[in-house]
Amino acid sequence: MDEDDTNFPGKQLVFKRTGRPAEVLEYEADSLISQAPDPGKVLVRILAAPINPADLNTIEGTYGVKLELPATPGIEGCGVVENGNSTDFNEGDLVIFLRRAATWASHATVPAESLFKLPPGIDIIQAALLKVNPVTAWRLLHGFGALKQGEYIAQNAGNSAVGRCVIQLARDLGTRTISFVRREGLSKELSALGADYVFLDDDNGLASALEVLGGANAALAFNAVGGDSALRLMKLLRESGSHVTYGAMGRRPLSVSNSLLIFRDIQVRGLWVSRWIENAPLSEVHAVYENLAARVTSGKLVQQVDSIYPLEKFQDALARLEAPERTGKVLFVP
């Protein structure tokens, strides 16, 4: 069989050295895609893939995982099965990638066990955003102790994608939320999602939160910023409460008060959701995604989308990430 019969041209973004994404990313319009995946693997045509902070950090070389170069970025996305050399998937199945799959491309060939089959009727763009942020929010709410009805959690970065998912999931679980944000004018918008209280992330916001709680009574605190913001969250926790860091948007180290550790026994934890996906039983992982996919399909869990770009417009997409008026995720649609 001729090579032309088994391969076809695809598109992808690649980086051959680490550095600023706008400087090191390249667009390739003629990469060869195999039509016949090896046994146990599935060829997926990618429909949509978001740009996540972890993707940018990977390109910069600052993420916890280093890729063999040259590499194609993309830790999540949604696609349709084109050729499944596996009994678990059929042509036309809508799927998401549970493991890194180089999704900033037109196609990806991956092991069947790294895919999750989506329910019919789910929005493709929302499905492309399902892997990371909703599951991070779910693990924050379920992985660090059982929350009772009516208990409070506190979080910074309340307007972030994870923060918004936390608010929506907590609303349905009967957990109350205190969310800190960096700018005015977000209270009405987040309250519409189910937020109980929204405060500016400063000392006045901390004082208001302590008043609402009646002292340090939050069961859990979720930190995605670091620095003083993380310390303020600690001051809201009850004795033996858990402070969970899952991001470092502020690029500042975590400050821990000696007195909070000694006299209040605050538990300082971390969450890297990729590790949970890789190490948890597959049945448990699928159960969580089934729950979240059903919420997305019913409209109970929605993520903000700002803009969508073709792969060849990647420079425009990267520039949009820096736009102060951006209001949600930026995605590629190959």
C-alpha positions as CSV (number, residue, x, y, z in Angstrom):
1,M,0.0,0.0,0.0
2,D,1.3,3.4,-0.9
3,E,2.2,5.9,1.9
4,D,-0.5,8.2,0.5
5,D,-3.1,5.5,1.2
6,T,-2.3,5.2,4.9
7,N,-1.5,8.8,5.8
8,F,-3.0,12.2,5.2
9,P,-1.9,15.8,6.0
10,G,-2.9,17.3,9.3
11,K,-2.3,20.6,11.1
12,Q,-0.6,21.2,14.4
13,L,1.3,23.7,16.6
14,V,4.7,22.7,17.7
15,F,7.6,24.1,19.8
16,K,11.1,23.0,19.4
17,R,12.6,24.9,22.3
18,T,11.1,26.3,25.5
19,G,10.4,30.0,25.9
20,R,7.7,32.6,25.5
21,P,4.8,30.9,23.6
22,A,4.5,33.7,21.1
23,E,8.2,33.4,20.2
24,V,8.7,29.6,20.1
25,L,5.4,28.2,18.8
26,E,5.2,27.3,15.1
27,Y,2.3,26.3,12.8
28,E,2.7,23.2,10.7
29,A,0.1,22.6,8.0
30,D,1.5,19.4,6.5
31,S,2.2,17.0,9.4
32,L,1.3,13.4,8.4
33,I,-1.5,11.6,10.3
34,S,-1.8,7.8,10.1
35,Q,-5.3,6.6,9.2
36,A,-4.6,3.2,10.8
37,P,-3.8,3.4,14.5
38,D,-2.0,0.6,16.3
39,P,-4.1,-2.0,18.2
40,G,-5.7,-0.4,21.3
41,K,-5.3,3.1,20.0
42,V,-7.8,5.6,18.6
43,L,-7.5,8.3,15.9
44,V,-9.5,11.4,17.0
45,R,-10.3,14.4,15.0
46,I,-10.1,17.4,17.4
47,L,-13.1,19.7,17.4
48,A,-12.0,22.2,20.0
49,A,-9.1,22.6,22.5
50,P,-8.6,25.4,25.1
51,I,-5.5,27.3,26.0
52,N,-4.8,26.6,29.7
53,P,-2.2,28.2,32.0
54,A,-0.6,24.7,32.2
55,D,-0.1,24.7,28.4
56,L,1.7,28.0,28.5
57,N,3.8,26.9,31.4
58,T,4.7,23.7,29.6
59,I,5.9,25.8,26.5
60,E,7.8,28.1,28.8
61,G,9.5,25.1,30.5
62,T,8.2,25.9,34.0
63,Y,5.5,23.2,34.4
64,G,5.8,20.1,36.5
65,V,6.1,18.0,33.3
66,K,8.8,18.4,30.7
67,L,8.0,17.2,27.2
68,E,10.4,15.7,24.7
69,L,11.0,18.2,22.0
70,P,9.7,19.0,19.5
71,A,6.3,18.8,21.0
72,T,2.7,19.8,20.4
73,P,1.0,21.4,23.4
74,G,-2.6,20.8,24.6
75,I,-3.7,19.0,27.8
76,E,-7.4,18.9,27.0
77,G,-9.9,19.0,24.2
78,C,-12.9,17.5,22.6
79,G,-13.0,15.4,19.4
80,V,-14.8,12.8,17.4
81,V,-13.4,9.2,16.7
82,E,-12.4,8.7,13.1
83,N,-10.8,5.3,13.5
84,G,-10.9,3.2,16.6
85,N,-8.7,0.2,16.6
86,S,-10.4,-0.7,19.9
87,T,-13.6,-2.4,20.9
88,D,-14.5,0.5,23.3
89,F,-15.0,3.2,20.7
90,N,-16.7,3.5,17.3
91,E,-16.4,5.9,14.5
92,G,-18.4,9.0,15.3
93,D,-18.1,8.8,19.1
94,L,-17.7,12.2,20.8
95,V,-14.8,12.0,23.3
96,I,-12.5,14.0,25.6
97,F,-8.9,13.3,26.4
98,L,-8.2,12.3,30.0
99,R,-4.4,12.5,29.6
100,R,-2.1,14.9,27.8
101,A,-2.8,14.3,24.1
102,A,-1.2,17.2,22.1
103,T,-4.6,18.6,21.3
104,W,-3.4,21.8,19.6
105,A,-3.7,19.9,16.4
106,S,-6.2,18.7,13.8
107,H,-5.9,15.0,15.0
108,A,-4.4,13.0,17.8
109,T,-3.8,9.2,18.1
110,V,-4.1,8.0,21.7
111,P,-4.6,4.9,23.8
112,A,-8.3,4.0,24.1
113,E,-8.1,4.0,27.9
114,S,-7.1,7.7,27.9
115,L,-10.5,8.7,26.3
116,F,-13.9,9.3,27.9
117,K,-17.0,8.9,25.8
118,L,-19.4,11.9,26.1
119,P,-23.1,11.8,26.4
120,P,-25.2,12.8,23.3
121,G,-26.3,16.4,23.2
122,I,-23.4,17.9,25.1
123,D,-22.1,21.2,23.8
124,I,-18.8,20.7,22.0
125,I,-17.1,23.8,23.3
126,Q,-18.2,23.2,26.9
127,A,-17.1,19.6,26.5
128,A,-13.6,20.7,25.4
129,L,-13.4,22.5,28.8
130,L,-14.5,19.5,30.9
131,K,-11.2,17.8,31.7
132,V,-9.4,20.3,33.9
133,N,-11.4,23.0,35.7
134,P,-14.6,21.1,36.6
135,V,-12.7,18.1,37.9
136,T,-10.3,20.4,39.8
137,A,-13.3,22.0,41.5
138,W,-14.9,18.6,42.2
139,R,-11.7,17.3,43.8
140,L,-11.3,20.5,45.9
141,L,-14.9,19.9,47.2
142,H,-14.6,16.1,47.7
143,G,-11.0,15.2,48.2
144,F,-10.1,16.9,51.5
145,G,-12.8,15.8,53.9
146,A,-16.6,15.5,53.8
147,L,-18.5,18.8,53.8
148,K,-21.7,19.0,55.7
149,Q,-24.8,20.8,54.4
150,G,-24.5,24.5,55.0
151,E,-20.8,24.6,55.8
152,Y,-18.6,27.2,54.3
153,I,-15.6,27.0,52.0
154,A,-13.5,30.1,51.1
155,Q,-11.5,30.6,47.9
156,N,-9.5,33.3,46.2
157,A,-9.5,33.7,42.4
158,G,-13.3,33.4,42.6
159,N,-13.7,34.7,39.1
160,S,-11.3,32.2,37.6
161,A,-12.6,29.2,35.6
162,V,-12.0,26.8,38.6
163,G,-13.5,29.4,41.0
164,R,-16.7,29.6,39.0
165,C,-16.9,25.8,38.8
166,V,-16.5,25.6,42.6
167,I,-19.4,28.1,43.0
168,Q,-21.7,26.1,40.7
169,L,-20.9,22.7,42.2
170,A,-21.1,24.0,45.8
171,R,-24.5,25.5,45.0
172,D,-25.8,22.1,44.1
173,L,-24.1,20.3,47.0
174,G,-25.5,22.6,49.6
175,T,-22.1,24.1,50.5
176,R,-21.9,27.8,51.0
177,T,-19.1,29.8,49.4
178,I,-17.0,32.9,50.2
179,S,-15.2,34.0,47.1
180,F,-12.5,36.7,46.9
181,V,-11.8,38.5,43.7
182,R,-9.3,41.2,42.5
183,R,-11.7,43.8,41.1
184,E,-15.0,45.4,41.8
185,G,-18.2,44.7,40.0
186,L,-18.2,40.9,40.0
187,S,-20.6,40.2,42.9
188,K,-23.8,40.2,40.8
189,E,-22.3,38.0,38.1
190,L,-20.9,35.4,40.5
191,S,-24.1,35.5,42.7
192,A,-26.1,34.6,39.6
193,L,-24.0,31.4,39.5
194,G,-24.8,30.6,43.1
195,A,-22.1,32.4,45.0
196,D,-23.1,33.3,48.6
197,Y,-20.6,36.1,49.3
198,V,-18.1,37.9,47.1
199,F,-15.5,40.2,48.6
200,L,-12.4,42.0,47.3
201,D,-9.2,40.1,48.0
202,D,-7.8,42.6,50.6
203,D,-7.8,43.1,54.3
204,N,-11.3,44.7,54.2
205,G,-12.6,41.7,52.4
206,L,-11.1,39.5,55.0
207,A,-12.8,41.4,57.8
208,S,-16.1,41.1,56.0
209,A,-15.6,37.4,55.6
210,L,-14.8,36.9,59.3
211,E,-18.0,38.8,60.1
212,V,-20.1,36.5,57.9
213,L,-18.5,33.4,59.3
214,G,-18.7,34.6,62.9
215,G,-15.0,34.1,63.3
216,A,-12.6,31.5,61.7
217,N,-15.1,28.8,60.8
218,A,-14.5,27.8,57.2
219,A,-14.1,24.1,56.7
220,L,-11.9,24.4,53.6
221,A,-9.9,27.1,51.7
222,F,-8.9,26.9,48.1
223,N,-5.8,28.9,47.0
224,A,-4.8,29.7,43.4
225,V,-2.9,32.9,44.1
226,G,-0.3,32.5,46.9
227,G,1.3,35.3,48.9
228,D,-0.8,37.5,51.2
229,S,-4.0,36.3,49.5
230,A,-3.3,32.7,50.6
231,L,-2.5,33.8,54.1
232,R,-5.8,35.6,54.4
233,L,-7.6,32.4,53.5
234,M,-5.8,30.6,56.3
235,K,-7.2,33.1,58.8
236,L,-10.7,32.0,57.9
237,L,-10.2,28.3,58.6
238,R,-11.5,26.6,61.7
239,E,-9.2,24.4,63.8
240,S,-7.7,21.6,61.7
241,G,-9.3,23.1,58.5
242,S,-7.5,22.3,55.3
243,H,-5.9,25.0,53.0
244,V,-5.5,23.5,49.5
245,T,-3.3,25.1,46.9
246,Y,-4.0,24.2,43.3
247,G,-2.5,27.2,41.4
248,A,0.0,30.0,41.6
249,M,-1.5,32.9,39.6
250,G,0.3,35.5,41.7
251,R,3.6,33.8,41.2
252,R,4.4,34.4,44.9
253,P,5.4,31.8,47.5
254,L,2.9,30.5,50.0
255,S,3.2,32.3,53.4
256,V,2.3,30.2,56.4
257,S,1.7,31.7,59.8
258,N,3.5,29.8,62.6
259,S,0.7,30.5,65.0
260,L,-1.9,29.1,62.7
261,L,0.1,25.8,62.4
262,I,0.8,25.5,66.1
263,F,-2.4,26.7,67.8
264,R,-5.0,26.0,65.1
265,D,-3.4,22.9,63.4
266,I,-4.2,24.2,59.9
267,Q,-3.6,21.5,57.3
268,V,-1.6,22.7,54.3
269,R,-2.3,20.6,51.2
270,G,-1.9,20.7,47.5
271,L,-3.8,19.4,44.5
272,W,-2.5,18.5,41.0
273,V,-5.6,17.1,39.3
274,S,-3.5,15.3,36.6
275,R,-1.9,13.1,39.3
276,W,-5.4,12.2,40.6
277,I,-6.5,11.3,37.0
278,E,-3.5,9.1,36.5
279,N,-3.5,7.4,39.9
280,A,-7.2,7.0,40.8
281,P,-9.1,3.8,39.7
282,L,-10.4,4.3,36.2
283,S,-14.0,3.5,37.4
284,E,-13.7,6.3,39.9
285,V,-12.4,8.8,37.3
286,H,-15.2,7.8,34.9
287,A,-17.9,8.2,37.6
288,V,-16.7,11.7,38.3
289,Y,-16.7,12.7,34.6
290,E,-20.1,11.1,34.0
291,N,-21.5,13.2,36.8
292,L,-19.9,16.4,35.5
293,A,-20.8,15.7,31.9
294,A,-24.4,15.3,32.9
295,R,-24.3,18.7,34.7
296,V,-22.8,20.3,31.6
297,T,-25.4,18.7,29.3
298,S,-28.2,19.9,31.5
299,G,-26.8,23.5,31.7
300,K,-26.0,23.3,35.5
301,L,-22.3,23.7,34.9
302,V,-21.2,26.3,32.4
303,Q,-17.8,27.8,31.8
304,Q,-17.2,31.3,30.2
305,V,-15.9,31.4,26.6
306,D,-14.3,34.5,25.3
307,S,-13.1,33.7,21.8
308,I,-12.3,30.9,19.3
309,Y,-9.4,30.8,16.8
310,P,-8.2,28.5,14.1
311,L,-4.7,27.0,14.7
312,E,-3.1,29.2,12.1
313,K,-4.2,32.3,14.1
314,F,-2.4,31.2,17.2
315,Q,-0.6,34.5,17.6
316,D,-4.0,36.3,17.8
317,A,-5.2,33.8,20.3
318,L,-2.1,34.3,22.5
319,A,-2.5,38.0,22.3
320,R,-6.2,37.7,23.3
321,L,-5.1,36.0,26.5
322,E,-3.5,39.3,27.6
323,A,-6.5,41.5,26.7
324,P,-7.8,43.2,29.9
325,E,-11.3,42.9,28.6
326,R,-11.2,39.1,28.1
327,T,-14.1,37.4,29.8
328,G,-13.4,33.7,29.5
329,K,-11.5,30.9,27.9
330,V,-9.7,31.1,24.6
331,L,-10.0,28.0,22.4
332,F,-8.6,26.6,19.2
333,V,-11.0,25.0,16.7
334,P,-8.7,23.2,14.2
